[in-house]
Amino acid sequence: MAQRRRGERRVETVGSGVAELVPDPDRPGGWTLLLDGAPQSHVDLGDPAHLEFEYIRRMAAAIDLIAPPGTPLRALHLGGGALTLPRYVAATRPGSPQRVVEIDGPLVDLVRTALPWDPRAKLRVRVADAREAVTGMRDAGYDLVIVDVFAGSRTPAHLASVEFVREVARVLAPGGWLLANVADGPPLTYARTQVATISAVLPEACLVADAAMLRGRRFGNLVVLAGRTPPPVAPLSRRAAGDWFPGRVETDLARFTGGRPPATDADAVASPAPPAGLFSTKS
């Protein structure tokens, strides 16, 4: 598989801002995608099972546990970036039919040419708005839907409502799973509302994050796993606790949400912007 030369940083303007591809000094095939200076994705072209970002490892742990190892999954990825998780699923569950929906066409073109994925993967990428794309999909077509959508550094409001989650639930198979990345900071108002919104539609849910994030002490990422059958809490807890940056699984969602109602199309808001300077030390 083609790889870019070591040390060759690439900067291009795409639909969502300025995209930078930065070589990983510690991994020969590693690249970080930044959008407007914020780290968006990390991929290792030689080892797609290597995952740098902690929230991505937590999502991958959930993917590992929702079906027997190696079993193909019909996966829909809302939000593409550098296709870190699609590459992971293709490597760990060969033969999985996957569709990626990414609104930024120039970004897709950049990733396709500069960070090509394995042509043997059953992976299709569609340039479209995530909600519009899901609305036109057939019922029960996927075993897994991953929601990791950002316009710049914020998840758009139209992807944060109970109406949107109902559309996602509709395209899930009866035993399927929604896996969502929720970014927030103190006092976690957005995250608590999002957990209430997701669990109102798919009530068998849990969330994974580190203790500081769960206590509302820092800005970060919270991963929600939700479906119609009980999630694999015990093995997921072990995986989270054993990570490079240990996390924990929260199952008492009523306590976490504090009685907040689900967000609707009428009142949903975009996720908060990261604090100024959060990524200032990133290269």
Secondary structure, 3 states (H helix, E strand, C coil): CCCCCCCCCEEEEECCEEEEEEECCCCCCEEEEEECCEEEEEEECCCCCCCCCHHHHHHHHHHHHCCCCCCCCCEEEECCCCCHHHHHHHHHCCCCCEEEEECCHHHHHHHHHHCCCCCCCCEEEEECCHHHHHHCCCCCCEEEEEECCCECCECCHHHCCHHHHHHHHHHEEEEEEEEEEEEECCCCHHHHHHHHHHHHHCCEEEEEECHHHHCCCCCEEEEEEEECCCCCHHHHHHHHHCCCCCCEEECCHHHHHCCCCCCCCCCCCCCCCCCCCCCCCCC
